[in-house]
Amino acid sequence: MEKALITPEEIALARHCLAYAQEQGAQMVRITLSKSLMNLVGVLSGEVDKTAHALDRSLQLRLFVDGKFGSFSSNRLEKEGLEAFLRSAIGTVRMLEADEFRRLPEPERLAKDATGGQELGLYDSTVENLTSEQRRELALASMAWPRKAQLENGFTLIAEEGEYSDSVFDSLTIDSQGLYARHTETSFEIGYESTIQDARGNHISSYWWDAQPYFKDLAWKDCAQTACRRAAALMGPQTVPGGKYTLILDSECASKVVTPLLNALGGYSLQQKNSFLNDSLGKKLFPDNLTILDLPRTKGQTGCRLFDSEGVATREMPIIEKGVVKTYFLSTYIAPKMQMEPTIEDATRIRVLPTGGCRTQEEVLQQVQDGILVTGFNGGNSNPATGNFSYGIEGFLVKGGKKVHPVREMLVTGNFLDLWNNLAIAADDARNCMSKLIPTLAFRNVDFSA
Amino acid sequence: MIESKNYYLDIFQVDTASLDKLVEEGLRSGGSYCDLYFENTSYGSLLLRDGAVTSGGKHIDFGVGIRVLSGEKTGYAYSESTGWADMVSCARAAAQIATRPADVSPYGTRNPSRGEPNPAADRYPIGQPWWGVPMDGFLPFLQQLENSVKSRDARVEKVIVNLAFQVSDILMYNSFRELKWDTRPMGSVSVSVVFRQGDQLENKSTSRSFRLGAEMLTDALVEDMARDVVSGIDDRFAARRPKGGQMPVVMGAGASGILLHEAMGHAFEADFNRKGTSIFADKMGRRVCAEGINILDDGTLQGNRGSLNFDDEGIPGQKTYMVEDGILTSYLHDRISAAHYGVRPTGNGRRESFRYAPLPRMRATYMESGNAKKEDLIASVSKGIYVDEFSNGQVQIGEGDFTFYVKAGYLIEDGRLTMPVKDINIIGNGPQALADMCGVADDLVIDPGAWTCGKEQSVPVSCGIPTVLIGKLTVGGE
């Protein structure tokens, strides 16, 4: 990186804070210094509507004092002010109750291969040379698409709103036992939302987006058009009788049924008995055809990290393998509370492996023949203790392997364990711009209400 | 607690002359309006888990956001330093939105009658300043709440109590030379409990949040929250999923105000209407629900989580009727949308922090009481559902389709509450649900929970409603 966001002076300040905290009585300290720079151009119906420029910084302090623990942060990075803040913070920690489980990670677990920040190849120096004018031109150019053909298809384009943004994120984590871990990445993003009106006056909205660590990979040309096309596809929704259907879940929104699994395997949920996957480690609770991997160290891929917020090195590992739960996500704090070995705080870049012999969504539709293709969720939630869920959906009725018409005001309801045990197909069409690589999924016998 | 003007100028190390110069920088490219939003927020938190308060902290967020408007276009930049060079750099970045000389500003004019901040009219005076209490002074409250919860039910397996508080000092200035200032407190307490009955686990939580000082941490609050979080747990264990489908829904007083927030409030926010995306974009002045129904958004409730002395554009907090006697009478406006529609701003210009430009946002959204009785509304339903505990909601602005997640409720069979139900989503369409509202009881409750609205940015809000009957909504189930 030619123009580092975090300067040598700021690194020296972070080191000073670490030493100063120890002088003031902290036995262990971890400090994370983060900075980010973001530029954004928003466009509305063919014109630049907003611009934004943001430079953020933050110093996060984890203080371990006399067997007690506190978490502090400030974005005021003047040395004298920070010293006063630290003195006060250490005084505050001393007022809390002792916690025998608070400690820094064992040194052998720490990342040692992230000292430069760019080891994962997530930084594109193009960001350093982009001008305001270039950003405006790109945002406006991304809106230029042949609307006439669309307008002849029975709808009016009411509003078209989009944003182009680029950002740099730079963070450094150090601790009192020698950790030095840096992560630097760029992100280039484009997103559009289109609202159309059909012949009956109904408004329908949809969106599309892309995000890439490298500017050259950003698919900005098709974004606005895709958003409009997706909205147009949702025209003329019809009510479908409730009942049991095969649920085909679009890759774009499939994380809705995966994230709760990951949360349920998280240490805080498990330790608090607020997880439907309590006591699941090593057990076969899912079908043979379900394997979920964590791939945090793939170079150049969105969301990858060499270390977690404690500085612990990530590693590639199975989360669920052929239906067997292979890991919990246990931090240095939670693991001893559960009398277990620590792993990693959280999943980083997960991948659901293909199963069922389909590569694309079209092939999935052909194989299942009939069902409901869910392309988006409208609200809903789940119960972490029981795994029960209920979500509003939008999507399409599928018959004979084809989308017949959009559906409206429908809900899908069930339990995650039951749902995953009805997994029929996982395709191979996940978008690499997402941090979770989840393809189109198909589940049998799912309850829909309408 | 509103302090003197100089208190705020000193915090941010500015004076009125430098504010003027900064606004000039913002307008140098031809912008038609410029405003400055200075913020110094200190957050405190304490967490009781596994029987001890073993985690706590303090977080400081400080900076200035500079907005330049050119027509309806927004240039925005912020700085986490109020050093002069940083602020000028920031103003020049925001100024780039303007590419031509300014016309006459459409964003209203200075109105001296609105006056300067008045401590006597403060909607959230602070009895006990949060930062005047040492952190260990809060520990007994958290422990008392945990003990009270545990003493009420032997099935309690785990308790988490969280206290979060913040105090924000705000200074606002704009190109009309209007200077406003405010100090906004917020205290929030939440308690989450996991219960075990045999092999079955259930969770339940509750929260309280107010714009008050530490004086809100009373024995009465402990009693109220502990009682609330254990109440109904027998029904929670017994609850089942109902058979799904369309049915009448009676929404209990209080938290059911989420219906108004999702189904109507967002669609009445004027930015969605200005852009033509809202389903209510062409319904101003038209009947949207039955006679006698009044729906409002209110920033004037004393100590309420959504209340504001001034919004984040310096417009006085106020009470805005959106629906009067069933007729749509006002959207919720910030300065941009008010100028677009040629009306006065309604004090709904809000932002998460100095990092964000303001948008039209709700404050405390509720419906006034009607004349019906709750019991009569339930008795009028032969087969339906009663709901009164929620976790979250969402709306699709264009289509008007909204949903909210029901943590707990009951089946209604032949006019009586019968089987407890839980964990279901309800979906409907905003205009249709308003039109289908066929009974409003006389029991308005403003919910005291820690509601947060997440439209692009997170802002604290509140909601309330009397018991209402909606003719039909789609209920998730088996």
Interface residues (C-beta under 8 A of the other chain):
Chain A: L44 E47 V48 D49 K50 T51 A52 H53 A54 L55 D56 R57 K68 F69 G70 S71 F72 S73 S74 N75 R76 F85 S88 A89 T92 V93 M95 L96 E97 A98 D99 R102 S132 I158 A159 E161 T195 N202 H203 I204 S205 G242 Q272 K273 N274 N278 K337 N378 G379 G380 N381 S382 N383 P384 A385 T386 N388 F389 S390 Y391 G392 E394 R408 E409 M410 L411 V412 T413 D447 S449 A450
Chain B: L46 R49 D50 A52 V53 T54 S55 G56 G57 K58 H59 I60 D61 F62 G63 E72 K73 T74 G75 Y76 A77 Y78 S79 E80 C90 A93 A94 Q96 I97 P134 M135 D136 L139 E157 K158 I160 S192 V194 R196 L201 E202 N203 R241 G244 G245 Q246 E262 K275 G276 T277 S278 I279 A281 R355 A357 S391 N392 G393 Q394 V395 Q396 I397 G398 E399 G400 D401 F402 T403 F404 Y405 K422 D423 I424 N425 I426 I427 G428 N429 T474 V475 G476 G477 E478
